[in-house]
Amino acid sequence: MSYIKTIIPMKDYRLFMDMESGSVVIVDLSVKLNTMKYKELTDEKVFCSVKTDGDYVFWGDGRVKVTVNELLDVVLMGEYPKQS
């Protein structure tokens, strides 16, 4: 069963995910860009190349690949960029 119906890159390193369940999720990945796994996404061209097969989300022809659960963890963990 696929979980993600549609994925669209948004400004400020956010992803709009239309889920098969009918829910809509917006994931803020700006808080993850300083990690090894997501570092390549700082290139806006790579970030905007986002695709899904319904179970995985990937960028740059698969150079960065994550599960829907990993993205939902970003939402649920409540990580926010540090305020200066």
C-alpha positions in Angstrom: 0.0 0.0 0.0 1.3 3.5 -0.9 1.1 6.3 1.6 1.9 9.4 -0.4 -0.3 10.4 -3.3 1.4 13.6 -4.3 4.5 15.5 -3.1 5.2 19.1 -4.0 8.3 21.2 -3.0 7.4 24.5 -1.3 9.5 27.6 -0.4 11.8 27.6 2.7 12.5 23.8 2.3 9.0 22.6 3.1 7.2 19.7 1.4 3.5 19.4 0.8 2.4 15.8 1.0 -1.1 14.7 -0.1 -1.6 11.4 1.6 -3.6 8.4 0.4 -5.6 8.6 3.6 -6.9 12.1 2.6 -4.7 13.9 5.1 -2.4 16.7 4.0 1.0 17.1 5.7 3.5 19.9 5.4 7.0 19.0 6.5 9.6 21.6 7.3 13.0 20.1 6.3 14.9 23.3 7.0 15.7 21.9 10.5 17.4 18.9 9.0 19.6 20.6 6.4 22.6 20.6 8.7 22.6 16.8 8.9 24.6 14.5 6.7 21.5 12.8 5.3 19.8 16.0 4.2 22.8 18.2 3.4 22.5 17.8 -0.4 19.0 19.4 -0.2 20.5 22.8 0.5 20.9 23.0 -3.2 17.5 24.3 -4.2 17.6 22.6 -7.6 18.1 19.2 -5.8 15.4 20.0 -3.3 12.9 20.9 -6.0 13.6 17.6 -7.8 11.6 15.7 -5.2 9.6 12.7 -6.3 7.8 9.8 -4.6 6.8 6.3 -5.4 4.2 6.4 -2.7 6.4 4.8 0.0 9.7 6.6 -0.4 10.5 10.3 -1.1 13.7 10.8 -3.1 15.7 13.7 -4.6 18.5 13.9 -7.2 17.7 10.6 -8.9 17.8 8.7 -5.6 20.9 10.3 -4.0 18.8 11.2 -1.0 16.0 8.8 -0.1 13.7 8.7 2.9 10.6 6.8 4.1 7.3 8.5 4.8 7.9 7.5 8.5 11.2 9.5 8.6 9.4 12.6 7.3 6.5 12.2 9.7 9.1 11.9 12.5 10.4 15.4 11.5 6.8 16.6 11.9 6.1 14.8 15.2 9.4 15.5 16.9 8.7 19.2 16.8 12.2 20.3 15.8 12.4 24.0 15.1 15.2 26.2 13.7 17.2 28.0 16.4 16.2 31.6 16.9 19.1 34.1 16.8 
